[in-house]
Amino acid sequence: MPRRLSAPVKIGIAGLPGSGKTQTLLRIIQLLEAEGIVVGGMVTEPIIEKRRPVGFHLVHWATQERGVFAHENLKSRHRSGRYGIAVEVLEDLGVRALADARESADVIVIDEVGKLEVDSEIFTQAVVATLETPKTTLMTLHKKSRNPLLQDIRRRDELRLLEVTPVNKNLLPFKVVRLIQGTAH
């Protein structure tokens, strides 16, 4: 029997690149799913070649479908650092993952809002629609990005913003799960 969820909460996990935002998110998903809570949405997963990151997969959490959406060998007019961005993967797989999660998940996850989601009005609209859904939403946010979507998200009254640090990264997943379940004090 799944544990009850609190009233929907919107939680942002912020941190600098490499701070462990995605690992924290994956641990939260693991803890929630162990409680019988259905998680949906999208996460990013590094593509490692010869022990170094060369890009990112976008993963539709519910189906585990993956698409290469950022890669250093990808030719694209959309770029983030050394990566070319496949906006079409974001606008197809990413948007579909969020729509499916709005429909059938208990908790919606959106990994790395603002870092790699360049210039996509379609994806931006999907994120905004997800935030307006009366379901718990958990997202990771780049700490210092000036991306307009990120700035809008940070200004939302209902957003609870938590920062991942080397000191709290092992305990933060448990705190977030308690917030989602309404058992945090």
C-alpha positions as CSV (number, residue, x, y, z in Angstrom):
1,M,0.0,0.0,0.0
2,P,1.6,3.3,-1.1
3,R,2.2,5.9,1.6
4,R,0.1,9.0,1.4
5,L,1.5,12.1,-0.1
6,S,1.1,15.6,1.5
7,A,-0.7,18.3,-0.4
8,P,1.3,18.9,-3.6
9,V,4.6,20.6,-3.1
10,K,7.0,22.2,-5.6
11,I,10.6,21.6,-4.7
12,G,13.7,22.9,-6.5
13,I,17.1,21.3,-5.8
14,A,19.8,23.9,-6.7
15,G,23.5,23.5,-6.8
16,L,26.5,24.2,-9.0
17,P,27.5,21.8,-11.8
18,G,29.0,18.7,-10.2
19,S,27.4,19.3,-6.8
20,G,25.3,16.1,-7.0
21,K,21.9,17.4,-8.0
22,T,21.1,14.5,-10.3
23,Q,22.4,11.9,-7.9
24,T,20.3,13.5,-5.2
25,L,17.2,13.4,-7.5
26,L,17.9,9.7,-8.4
27,R,18.1,8.8,-4.7
28,I,14.9,10.6,-4.0
29,I,13.2,8.7,-6.8
30,Q,14.5,5.4,-5.4
31,L,13.2,6.2,-1.9
32,L,9.8,7.3,-3.3
33,E,9.4,4.3,-5.5
34,A,10.3,2.0,-2.6
35,E,7.2,3.5,-0.9
36,G,5.0,2.6,-3.9
37,I,4.8,6.2,-5.2
38,V,4.7,6.5,-9.0
39,V,7.3,8.8,-10.3
40,G,7.4,10.2,-13.8
41,G,9.1,12.9,-15.8
42,M,12.6,13.3,-17.2
43,V,16.1,12.9,-15.9
44,T,19.5,13.5,-17.6
45,E,22.1,10.9,-17.6
46,P,25.8,11.5,-18.5
47,I,27.2,9.7,-21.5
48,I,30.7,8.5,-20.5
49,E,33.4,7.5,-23.0
50,K,36.8,6.5,-21.9
51,R,36.0,7.6,-18.4
52,R,35.0,11.2,-19.3
53,P,31.7,12.8,-20.0
54,V,31.0,13.5,-23.6
55,G,27.3,14.3,-23.5
56,F,23.9,13.6,-21.9
57,H,21.0,11.3,-22.5
58,L,17.5,12.5,-21.7
59,V,15.5,9.7,-20.1
60,H,11.7,9.4,-20.0
61,W,11.5,8.0,-16.4
62,A,8.3,6.0,-16.8
63,T,9.4,4.2,-20.0
64,Q,13.2,4.4,-19.6
65,E,13.3,5.6,-23.3
66,R,16.5,7.5,-23.9
67,G,17.6,10.0,-26.5
68,V,21.0,11.7,-27.0
69,F,20.2,15.3,-26.4
70,A,23.6,16.8,-25.8
71,H,26.9,15.6,-27.1
72,E,30.3,17.2,-27.9
73,N,30.2,15.7,-31.4
74,L,26.6,16.9,-32.1
75,K,26.4,19.5,-34.8
76,S,23.8,22.0,-33.8
77,R,23.3,25.8,-33.7
78,H,22.1,25.2,-30.1
79,R,25.1,24.9,-27.8
80,S,25.8,24.6,-24.0
81,G,29.4,24.8,-23.3
82,R,31.2,22.2,-25.4
83,Y,28.0,20.3,-26.2
84,G,25.7,20.5,-29.2
85,I,22.1,20.3,-28.2
86,A,19.4,18.2,-30.0
87,V,16.5,20.4,-29.3
88,E,14.2,18.0,-31.2
89,V,14.9,15.3,-28.5
90,L,13.9,17.7,-25.8
91,E,10.8,18.8,-27.7
92,D,9.8,15.2,-28.4
93,L,11.0,12.9,-25.6
94,G,11.2,15.5,-22.9
95,V,7.8,17.1,-23.6
96,R,6.2,13.6,-23.9
97,A,7.8,12.5,-20.6
98,L,6.3,15.6,-18.8
99,A,2.9,15.1,-20.4
100,D,2.8,11.5,-19.4
101,A,3.8,12.4,-15.9
102,R,1.1,15.0,-15.6
103,E,-1.4,12.3,-16.6
104,S,-0.3,9.3,-14.5
105,A,2.5,10.0,-12.0
106,D,2.1,10.9,-8.3
107,V,5.4,12.9,-8.4
108,I,6.9,14.6,-11.4
109,V,10.6,15.1,-11.8
110,I,12.4,17.5,-14.2
111,D,16.2,17.2,-14.1
112,E,18.4,20.2,-15.0
113,V,15.9,22.9,-15.8
114,G,17.7,25.8,-17.4
115,K,21.1,24.4,-18.1
116,L,20.6,22.5,-21.3
117,E,17.1,23.4,-22.3
118,V,18.1,26.2,-24.6
119,D,15.7,28.3,-26.7
120,S,12.8,25.9,-26.8
121,E,9.5,27.6,-26.4
122,I,7.8,24.2,-26.7
123,F,9.8,22.7,-23.8
124,T,9.4,25.9,-21.7
125,Q,5.6,25.7,-22.1
126,A,5.7,22.0,-21.0
127,V,7.7,22.9,-17.9
128,V,5.2,25.8,-17.0
129,A,2.2,23.5,-17.6
130,T,3.8,20.9,-15.3
131,L,4.4,23.5,-12.6
132,E,0.8,24.5,-12.8
133,T,-0.4,20.9,-12.4
134,P,-1.7,20.2,-8.9
135,K,0.9,17.4,-8.3
136,T,4.1,17.3,-6.4
137,T,6.9,18.4,-8.7
138,L,10.6,18.0,-8.0
139,M,13.2,19.7,-10.2
140,T,16.9,20.3,-10.2
141,L,18.0,23.8,-11.1
142,H,21.4,25.3,-12.0
143,K,22.3,27.6,-9.1
144,K,23.6,30.6,-11.0
145,S,21.9,30.4,-14.4
146,R,20.3,33.6,-15.6
147,N,18.0,31.6,-17.8
148,P,14.5,33.4,-17.9
149,L,12.6,30.2,-17.3
150,L,14.8,29.5,-14.2
151,Q,14.3,33.1,-12.9
152,D,10.5,32.7,-13.3
153,I,10.6,29.4,-11.4
154,R,12.7,30.8,-8.6
155,R,10.2,33.6,-8.1
156,R,7.2,31.3,-7.6
157,D,5.8,31.6,-4.1
158,E,5.0,27.9,-3.8
159,L,8.6,26.8,-4.6
160,R,10.6,25.4,-1.8
161,L,14.3,25.8,-2.9
162,L,16.9,23.6,-1.3
163,E,20.6,23.6,-2.1
164,V,22.8,20.5,-2.5
165,T,26.1,20.8,-0.7
166,P,28.9,18.3,0.1
167,V,27.7,18.5,3.7
168,N,24.0,17.7,3.1
169,K,23.9,15.7,-0.1
170,N,23.5,12.3,1.8
171,L,20.7,13.6,4.1
172,L,18.9,15.8,1.6
173,P,17.1,13.0,-0.2
174,F,15.5,11.9,3.1
175,K,14.5,15.5,3.9
176,V,12.8,15.9,0.5
177,V,10.9,12.6,0.8
178,R,9.6,13.7,4.2
179,L,8.5,17.0,2.7
180,I,6.7,15.1,-0.1
181,Q,5.0,12.8,2.3
182,G,4.1,15.6,4.7
183,T,6.1,14.2,7.6
184,A,8.8,16.8,7.8
185,H,9.0,19.0,10.9
